[in-house]
Amino acid sequence: MAAFVLAIPACDQAPQLGPDPVADARIDPPPPPQDAGTAADTSVGVIGADAGADAGSIPPDYSIVVLPDTQYYAAAFPDIFMRQASWIVENRMAQQIAFVLHTGDIVDQDFPEQWAVASSSLHMLDGIVPYVIAAGNHDYRTFMDRTGMANVYFPPSSFAAYSWFGDTFEAGHIENSFSLIPAGGTRWLVISLEFGPRDEALAWAGSVLQALHDHPAIIITHAYLYHDSTRYDVHGPAQNYNPHSYNPMPQPHSTINDGAEMWQKLILPNKNVKMVFSGHDVNFGDLPPGTTGLLSSARPDGSVVHQILANYQTCTGPPCALSYQGSVANGGSGYLRIVRFSPSTGTIAVSTYSPVLDKSLTDPGNEFVLPLN
């Protein structure tokens, strides 16, 4: 069983769409934050579980780590995957890492040997730092039936012992889940959504957001933002790899939602959603800088959602040892995102670091500061 269960009402249909009364704005980032390379510390415990809870006190700083598209590490560079996980464990206290988010494409193909690599790496975090995973299109054997071995290697039952884990949309399936994770004197509601989520999954997520409306929320899903910092939108200009292009034809009554549809149906109506993280898109550029995107959108009530894309694979097939421009890429070279929240300064500092290369990317797409809303 899950650590706690909400009584989420059943939803027969998704919310109706309406006009989009939203101002979208690119943010010109201030000077970059400090380099991410730090000394190791293997202490355990929950970062910021009680700190900052007293009235009038300022909550402490904390970080979350975002792992995008590890598929080629699972397929061809397992040592890179292991190094990412071991760096998180070693630097958990030094970086004040509250939790870890994986935005999907954990593996390249739904093969046991690739899931074994992912399992050996990510399960290093068990009992040390909370983590939430999302399913990408490569994590399914076929998208037609939305099944894959993620639920063999990361079944919901393996998370149920942790107090921060909430529940899943479907029993025995980790692809849509929610968690309440302590960080900096608050608890973040983290909702993971399947690739191109169905209407039913969005309706479930909306019920969770409404039931826990007092908690700030983060959405992770594999395909949401495009590399031009617009949302995936099947009704707009042509975009590569829109979830609708993966339509499960044998299931004609199944539904798919891209970024624009998720915005309208789920994120716009729920003002507690503060951030969305995604991967998936590849712009065929070099590494650095990889594929990045940033969109900050204001709702009519003034609440703001920061939507962030990162993906450091530069190829569309393994092993991706070299980028198309001929640079050494090694499937993404181990780059990960460190998202540092500072309540005292009211900022979120985003940096990009490779524990494999011990190197940070400092271009404006990879190192920037956002207002903490």
C-alpha positions in Angstrom: 0.0 0.0 0.0 1.0 3.6 -0.4 2.2 5.6 2.6 -1.0 7.6 2.5 -4.0 7.6 0.3 -6.3 10.4 -0.8 -10.0 9.9 -1.6 -9.7 11.2 -5.2 -13.1 11.4 -6.9 -13.6 9.7 -10.2 -13.7 11.9 -13.2 -15.6 10.9 -16.4 -14.3 13.6 -18.6 -11.5 16.1 -18.9 -12.1 19.8 -18.2 -13.5 21.8 -21.1 -11.0 24.0 -23.1 -11.4 27.7 -23.4 -9.4 30.6 -24.6 -5.9 30.9 -23.3 -5.8 34.2 -21.3 -2.1 33.8 -20.5 1.0 36.0 -20.9 4.0 33.9 -21.9 7.4 35.5 -21.4 11.0 34.5 -21.9 13.2 35.5 -19.0 16.5 37.2 -19.5 18.6 35.5 -16.8 20.8 37.4 -14.3 24.4 36.4 -13.7 24.9 32.6 -13.3 25.0 30.9 -9.8 28.1 29.4 -8.3 29.7 26.3 -9.9 28.1 23.0 -8.8 31.3 21.0 -8.1 31.6 20.4 -4.3 33.0 18.1 -1.7 31.3 14.8 -0.9 29.0 14.0 2.0 27.1 10.8 2.4 24.9 11.8 5.3 21.3 10.8 5.1 17.9 12.2 6.2 15.3 14.5 4.7 16.5 17.9 3.7 14.5 20.7 5.3 11.8 18.4 6.8 11.3 20.7 9.8 13.6 23.6 9.2 12.0 27.0 8.7 8.6 25.8 10.1 8.6 28.4 13.0 6.4 31.5 12.3 8.5 34.4 11.1 11.6 32.3 10.3 13.2 32.1 6.9 13.2 28.6 5.4 16.7 27.3 4.5 18.0 26.9 1.0 17.6 23.5 -0.7 18.1 22.0 -4.1 16.4 19.4 -6.4 18.3 17.5 -9.1 16.7 16.8 -12.5 17.9 13.9 -14.6 16.9 14.2 -18.2 16.9 11.4 -20.8 19.4 8.8 -19.5 18.5 6.4 -22.3 21.9 6.2 -23.9 23.6 5.7 -20.6 21.4 2.7 -20.0 22.1 1.4 -23.5 25.8 2.2 -24.0 27.4 4.1 -21.1 26.3 2.5 -17.8 29.2 4.1 -15.9 27.8 7.5 -16.6 24.5 6.6 -15.2 26.2 5.2 -12.1 28.3 8.3 -11.7 25.3 10.6 -11.8 23.6 8.6 -9.0 26.7 8.2 -6.9 27.4 12.0 -7.2 23.9 12.7 -5.8 24.5 10.4 -2.9 27.9 11.8 -2.1 26.8 15.4 -2.4 23.4 15.2 -0.9 24.2 17.3 2.1 26.8 19.6 0.5 24.2 20.5 -2.2 21.2 20.3 0.2 19.5 18.0 -2.3 15.9 17.5 -1.1 14.8 15.2 -3.9 15.5 14.0 -7.5 13.3 14.1 -10.6 13.8 12.0 -13.7 11.9 13.4 -16.7 11.7 10.1 -18.6 13.4 8.0 -21.3 15.1 6.2 -18.5 16.1 3.5 -21.0 16.5 3.5 -24.8 14.7 0.2 -25.3 12.4 -1.8 -23.0 15.1 -4.5 -22.5 15.9 -6.2 -19.2 19.6 -5.4 -19.5 19.0 -1.7 -19.9 16.5 -1.6 -17.0 19.1 -3.5 -14.9 21.5 -0.6 -15.5 18.8 2.0 -14.6 17.8 -0.1 -11.5 21.4 -0.4 -10.3 21.9 3.4 -10.7 18.6 4.9 -9.4 18.1 2.4 -6.6 21.4 3.8 -5.1 19.2 6.6 -4.0 16.8 4.4 -2.0 16.5 5.4 1.6 18.9 8.3 1.0 17.1 10.9 -1.1 13.5 10.8 -2.4 13.2 10.4 -6.2 10.3 10.5 -8.7 10.5 9.0 -12.2 8.4 9.8 -15.3 7.9 7.4 -18.2 9.2 8.5 -21.7 8.3 7.0 -25.0 11.4 4.8 -25.0 10.3 3.3 -21.6 7.5 1.5 -23.3 7.8 -1.8 -25.2 5.1 -0.3 -27.4 3.3 2.9 -26.9 0.2 1.2 -28.2 -0.6 -0.5 -24.9 1.4 1.9 -22.6 3.2 -1.0 -20.9 6.9 -1.5 -20.2 9.2 -3.0 -17.6 9.4 0.2 -15.5 6.8 -1.5 -13.2 9.1 -4.5 -12.8 12.2 -2.6 -11.8 10.4 0.4 -10.1 7.0 -1.0 -8.9 4.9 1.4 -6.7 5.3 -1.2 -3.9 9.1 -0.4 -3.8 8.2 3.3 -2.9 5.3 2.5 -0.5 7.5 2.3 2.6 8.5 5.9 2.3 6.4 8.5 4.1 6.8 11.0 1.2 5.2 8.6 -1.4 1.5 9.2 -2.1 -0.2 6.9 -4.6 -0.6 6.1 -8.3 -3.3 6.6 -10.9 -3.4 2.9 -11.6 -2.6 0.1 -9.2 0.8 -1.4 -9.9 1.8 1.3 -12.4 4.4 3.9 -11.6 3.9 6.0 -14.8 1.4 8.4 -13.1 2.1 9.0 -9.4 2.1 11.7 -6.8 4.4 12.4 -3.8 4.6 14.9 -1.0 8.2 15.6 -0.3 9.6 17.8 2.5 11.9 20.6 1.4 12.9 23.9 3.0 10.1 23.9 5.6 7.4 23.1 3.1 6.2 20.0 1.3 6.2 19.9 -2.5 3.5 18.0 -4.3 5.2 16.2 -7.1 3.0 14.7 -9.8 4.6 12.5 -12.5 2.6 12.0 -15.7 3.0 9.4 -18.4 4.2 10.3 -21.9 1.4 12.0 -23.8 -0.9 11.5 -20.8 -4.5 10.3 -21.3 -7.4 12.4 -20.4 -8.1 10.1 -17.5 -4.6 10.6 -16.1 -5.0 14.4 -16.4 -8.4 14.2 -14.6 -6.8 12.2 -11.8 -3.9 14.6 -11.5 -6.4 17.5 -11.4 -8.2 15.8 -8.5 -4.9 15.4 -6.6 -4.0 19.0 -7.2 -7.4 20.2 -5.9 -7.3 17.9 -2.9 -3.8 19.2 -2.0 -4.3 22.7 -3.1 -2.4 24.2 -0.2 0.8 22.6 -1.4 3.1 24.0 -4.1 3.2 21.6 -7.0 5.7 20.4 -9.6 4.7 18.5 -12.7 7.2 16.2 -14.4 6.4 14.7 -17.8 8.5 13.6 -20.7 7.2 15.7 -23.6 5.9 19.2 -22.8 8.2 22.0 -23.9 9.8 22.3 -27.4 13.3 23.6 -28.0 12.0 27.0 -29.2 10.5 27.5 -25.7 7.0 27.0 -26.8 4.8 24.1 -25.7 4.2 21.1 -27.8 1.0 21.9 -29.7 -0.5 19.6 -32.3 -2.6 22.5 -33.6 0.4 24.9 -34.1 3.4 24.9 -36.4 5.0 21.6 -37.2 7.2 20.2 -34.3 9.3 17.2 -34.2 8.3 14.4 -31.8 5.0 15.7 -30.7 3.3 13.0 -28.6 0.4 12.9 -31.1 2.8 11.5 -33.7 3.1 8.4 -31.5 -0.7 7.7 -31.7 -1.5 4.2 -30.5 -3.5 3.2 -33.6 -4.8 -0.1 -32.3 -6.6 1.9 -29.5 -8.7 4.4 -31.5 -10.5 5.6 -28.4 -7.4 6.3 -26.4 -6.5 9.9 -25.9 -3.1 11.8 -25.9 -2.3 15.2 -24.6 0.7 17.4 -25.6 2.1 20.4 -23.8 -0.5 22.9 -24.9 -3.3 20.5 -24.0 -1.8 19.8 -20.6 -1.5 23.5 -20.0 -5.2 24.1 -20.8 -6.7 21.1 -19.0 -4.4 20.8 -15.9 -1.8 23.5 -15.3 -3.7 26.7 -16.0 -6.7 25.8 -13.8 -4.6 24.8 -10.8 -2.7 27.7 -9.4 -0.6 25.6 -7.0 1.4 24.3 -10.0 4.6 26.3 -9.9 7.0 24.4 -12.2 7.0 21.9 -15.0 10.0 19.9 -16.0 10.4 17.9 -19.2 12.9 16.4 -21.6 12.4 14.4 -24.9 13.0 17.0 -27.6 16.3 17.0 -29.5 17.4 20.0 -31.5 20.2 18.2 -33.4 22.7 20.8 -32.0 26.0 20.2 -30.4 27.0 19.5 -26.8 27.4 22.0 -25.3 24.8 23.5 -25.1 22.4 20.6 -25.6 18.6 21.0 -26.0 17.1 23.6 -23.6 14.0 25.7 -23.3 12.4 28.0 -20.8 8.9 29.5 -20.6 7.4 31.4 -17.7 3.6 31.9 -18.0 1.4 34.1 -15.8 -2.2 33.1 -15.1 -4.9 35.7 -14.9 -4.6 35.8 -11.1 -0.9 36.6 -11.5 0.5 33.3 -10.4 3.4 32.2 -12.5 4.5 28.8 -13.8 8.1 28.2 -14.8 8.3 25.5 -17.5 11.8 24.1 -18.2 13.2 21.7 -20.8 16.6 20.0 -20.7 18.0 17.1 -22.7 21.7 16.5 -23.3 21.5 13.6 -25.8 22.4 15.0 -29.2 21.4 12.1 -31.4 18.3 10.1 -32.2 19.9 6.7 -31.9 22.5 5.0 -29.7 25.3 5.0 -28.8 25.6 8.7 -29.5 29.3 8.7 -28.7 29.7 11.7 -31.0 27.3 14.6 -31.8 26.3 15.2 -35.4 28.8 18.0 -35.3 31.6 15.5 -34.3 32.0 16.5 -30.7 32.3 13.9 -28.0 28.8 13.4 -26.5 28.7 10.0 -24.9 25.0 10.0 -24.8 24.9 13.4 -22.9 28.1 13.3 -20.9 26.3 13.0 -17.6 24.9 16.5 -17.5 22.2 17.0 -15.0 20.3 20.0 -13.6 20.6 21.4 -10.1 17.7 23.6 -9.2 18.5 25.6 -6.0 15.7 27.3 -4.1 16.6 30.3 -1.9 13.6 31.6 0.1 15.8 34.3 1.7 16.5 35.8 -1.7 13.3 34.8 -3.4 15.1 33.1 -6.3 15.5 29.7 -8.0 19.0 29.3 -9.4 19.3 26.7 -12.2 22.7 25.3 -13.1 23.9 22.4 -15.3 26.7 20.2 -14.2 28.4 16.9 -15.2 29.8 14.8 -12.4 31.5 12.8 -15.1 33.5 15.7 -16.5 33.4 17.8 -13.4 32.3 20.6 -15.6 29.4 23.2 -15.7 27.6 24.6 -18.7 27.4 28.4 -18.2 25.6 29.5 -21.4 22.2 31.4 -20.8 20.2 28.3 -21.6 21.9 26.2 -19.0 22.5 28.6 -16.1 19.9 31.2 -15.1 18.0 32.6 -12.2 14.2 32.7 -11.8 11.9 34.4 -9.3 10.6 32.1 -6.6 6.9 32.5 -6.8 
